[in-house]
Structures are given as C-alpha cells and as structure tokens.
Amino acid sequence: MTSDELIQKAFAFTGKYPAAERYDFRKDGDFADFLHTRFPFVEDFLKLSGLQYDEKCNLAAIGLPDGRPVIFINPDRLTSLYKGAQNGDWSPALFYETLGCLLWHEVLHVELRHFTQPRGAAENARWNVAQDMVIDNLIHSRYPGWRNWKSMTERINGLIDKAGKGDYLQKIAVDAPAEGEVHIGGLWARDLVVYFNLLEMDVSAEDSQRVDDHRNEPDFDPLSRAKSPPKAPAEDLFDKLENLARKRNEKAEQAGPMVEPELGDIIAQKTGEARRYNLLQILKRYLRRISLKQKTHTWKKPGRKQPGRRPGVIYKKQPGEVLFIVDTSGSMKDYLQKEFSGLVKELYFAFSQLTKMQGAAFSRFFQLEADTDVRGIKGIDSPAALRELAEGSKLSGRGGTDYRAAFDWTLKRWKENAGSGQALPDLVLFLTDLDARQDFLSAAKYSPFHSRLIWLYTGRGAPFARPPRGVICNVFPDDYGANYPYYTQGDSK
C-alpha cells in the first residue's frame, strides 16, 4: 500500500469518533521523533504556526485567517488512519510517512507564497490544481508513494494530441521523459495554468479531489480597484524557517557527499533567501532618499533632533524617474506574446502600493523598446496609465539582441527626453531573457547604472552568466527565485 492509497481510504471514511477517542499527533511521542528525524522543516513550521482540528475540511487545509499560517486537519479521518495502523491494516511507518507528507504539503503552500499570487475568482480552480500538482510532485520526488497526478498529465497529453497543439505545447511526463516531453519537475504552477487555459480544460473534478482546502486564498485581480490582496505571512516567519534550514544544510554539507540535504530544507532556505528578490521590495529600495527640496510646513515638531531639518517642516521622499526597457529581440517573442501583459499588471500593482505609501511612485516613467537598436519610447504619467498599457500591450519579438544600444541611448539622451534636467533615471528596469553579452557593462562609463539597474529576468533557472552590474529579479514569482524544480529527481523510483 502507498501513501496515495492511504489518503483515498481517509477520503472514503465518513464516520465520527467521540472526542475522547480522536487522535492528536501533538501528543504522540513516536510521531514527534519521526517528524524531528524525517521532516525537521515541518517541525519548524508547526512551532511557528497554528494547528486546528476541523470537521469541515476534507482531510487538511491551510489558511491565513489573520496573516498567521494555520493548518487545519479533519480529526475523524485522521483518527481512522491512526486506528487502521493500530489494528494492523497498514504499518505505523506508512501512517507516519503519510501524515508527514500531508503536513509538508500544507507547509509548501505557504513557503511558495501561493496566497500572494493575483488571480480572479474564475481562475481559482485551475490555480489550485496547478499548485497541488507542483507540490505533490516535489513530495513524490522524495516519497514515491505520494500522489504524482499521473492520470491528470495523461489527460493533458491526450488533449494536446486531440487539439493538435503539440507544435507549441510539450507533453508532460511524471516519470523519465521521452524525447520531446518535459518533466513535471521542470514546470511551475504558472506553466500548468497556461496548459489548462490553452487546452480550455475543466478541472473542477480534479479540484474536488485535492487532499486539502485553500482557505483565505486570493480572489483579486491586480487591475481591479474594487478588491485588495490578502495579507501575506509575516516576513519574520520566513526569516526563522530560512535560518533553521540553513544550519541543517550547512551541517549536511560539512558531513560530506554521503549525507544529502533534505529537499524540504533546500526549499525553505531558497524561498527564504529569494524573498529579497520580490519585485515590490526591490522597488521600495530604489525610491529616492529624503529630499530637502520637497517639504510641507506644519506646526508639528520633529520627534527628535535631526541634522539639516528645521522644526515645523515635514520632509517627504521624492519619487524618482523610472526607465522600463523591454527586450524585443526574437528570443523574447514567446514571452512578449503570452506573459508580458501579466508582468505589466504586477508592475502596476507594485507601483500602486508604493503610491499609497509614498504619495507618488514615480515622477517620470518611460518605456523603451530595444533589440539591436532602440525601437520606440513612450511616456507613462501614472500607475493608472500602466494599467492601460497592460490591457492593450501587443509586443512581438524580432531581430537580434544587443544591450549596448539601450544603455548608450540612456546615457546620451535621457536628459533631453525626460525633460527634468536629470542626467539619468533613478531606476532602470530591464526586461530580458539575458540571452546576450553583458560584459561591455564592466566599462567605467556604465558605472552609473551599477546601483540603479534591475534585470527583470524571464528565463527558467539561473542565467548562464551574471551581469557585471545590477540586480537580477526573477519575474516568475511561483518560487520567488528559488528554482526549486532543479532539486527534484528527474524520474520516479
């Protein structure tokens, strides 16, 4: 019997147990030892989050009722599995492994920020299934008895053949991929949602068969002003999980090649580190510092003495000038046609949040299109104009790639085009797949870009070469730059 089969037995159970007979794994010393040894990253998470037994959930659920993660467990169905192990219907080891994997499933929803991905209510079922397929195959790569959604991938592959879309959709493999197939470990939730949308799939049946419920999940579109996103977990949660996982990873590394770090610890550390590449957080850092030129008078005195400030004056941060460069070369064609509008939505959402915090997100914003030459520039006067750009953007990749043209144009012509007298923008966002040489940026004349350049990287995994200047931000937020599929096994055992 496998963990997946045990989960199906739990779903089949419809009875009730008296409160005194219900199993509580928090009081099971043997399971605590098992969790500490096999799932230490889950143990860490449970210490920092809440746990509730709830008869209303199918088997398990994860939610953020007040911004703090809470795992919900159906007490009767869990007890039925525990009693089956006691009665010898299956082994206690299988029960413990299944429970550990179930808890890890809920942990991954939080670590991979599945509560912060913007979507509309109509898309929730597809996103739920896509996220569970990614998570379950991560778990399956370490515990082969766990669910891997093979029947779902077979359905996808059949629809690809039936619709004749094999020229631009690769078939998906959960085992060793054949030629022309892609292993599911190399896909993210966003990729799977694209499959569902292009194949016009109804996934309501699969949505009802998931092992868990997603509570307090997002039901908002970043272009809608009527709704606001849900609260994300506090960042100190990720700080603590990252630090604990890093210590175990370093210990495993010191032990030599015979000791392999746990996948759960790798993910906890990577996603913790990668939150620093969150687009909104990066944009915050690049807002201009306090400017003494921008001030308003008030009778309120400063709270403490500060050099250069006079009583009765409030100084505000001055919004900066932003240049958004879009690589329109041939290698970007697929991204520009399918994903570009989504990125602009995220920029709109980030700048809108900054506007609420600062009063204005930018003073001037320009979009520049470039491949081997600068193709066009347009001014955008407000975050609302970004919203219009997202709805009407129709860019297509063409030609070769040479980043030098865009940077040289900025050095020579920004001042006259921006019209502010400022020599360079405060922030340069460069959307590209980094599929071109960047070594020319080492030259001294490009040094002003060093502290004001963000590469919005559209590729999968790490780029082949890190640019000599600027910060890389992965524009696919599914793993927040952690690239966790690269730590999964390529085939099932």
Secondary structure, DSSP 8 states (H G I E B T S, - for coil): --HHHHHHHHHH------GGG---GGG-HHHHHHHHHH-HHHHHHHHHSEEEE-TTSSSEEEE-TTSS-EEEE-HHHHHHHHHHHHTTSS-HHHHHHHHHHHHHHHHHHHHTTTTS--B-GGGHHHHHHHHHHHHHHHHHTT-TTS---HHHHHHHHHHHHHHT-TTTS-EEESSS--TTEEEGGG--HHHHHHHHHHTT---HHHHHTSSEEETT---B-TT-SS--------HHHHHHHHHHHHHHHHHHHHH-TTS---HHHHHHHHHHHHGGG-HHHHHHHTS--EEEEEEEE-S---SS--TT--TTEEEEE--EEEEEEEE-SGGGHHHHHHTHHHHHHHHHHHHHHHHHHHS-SEEEEEEEEESSSEEEEEEE-SHHHHHHHHHH------S---THHHHHHHHHHHHHHH-SS-SS-SEEEEEE---S--GGGGSGGGGGGTTTEEEEE-SSSS-SS--SSSEEEES-TTTTT--GGGGS-SS--
